[in-house]
Amino acid sequence: MATLLIVHHTPSPNCQALFEAVVAGATDPEIEGVRVVRRAALAATASDVLAADGFLLGTPANLGYMSGALKHFFDQVYYPCLDTTRGRPFGYYVHGGNDVTGAVRGIEAITTGLGWRRAAEAVTVTGAPGKADAEACWELGATVAAGLMG
């Protein structure tokens, strides 16, 4: 059975809504043979990453960058996972009050360094998430999970 690891930092109701939509998509009953593991960014470990076949990342944009929690996650797993996880698929979503550019740039740079392969377009949301944003996050979760089906 394939494993999808969702690493997230959800400090606000807006981030929580996007996270829940991603999880709903990833765990849709039509997606079979994929185990979804959820970890808060400060709790996720290199062992979690090494055991996963694909990744979904979620973060707020804080002061022009990804959350410190997601950056801490990357700092902890980068070298232990660098060679082993190359080529694994990932997707991500970012929520910000008015700009997510720096957070997107940071995630793209780190995942490029890890050699991960983007499996779906990123979902970026500014302001209060609407129905279309929730649908995009559901689609993100479903797309990345479905890509892991045997």
Buried (B, 14 or more C-beta within 10 A) or exposed (E): EBBBBBBBBBEEEBBBBBBBBBBBBBBBEEBEEBBBEBBEBBEBBBEBBEEBBBBBBBBBBBEEBBBBBBBBBBEBBBEBBEEEBEEBBBBBBBBBEEEBEBBBEBBEEBBEEBBBBBBBEBBBBBEEBEEEBBEBBBBBBBBBBBBBEE
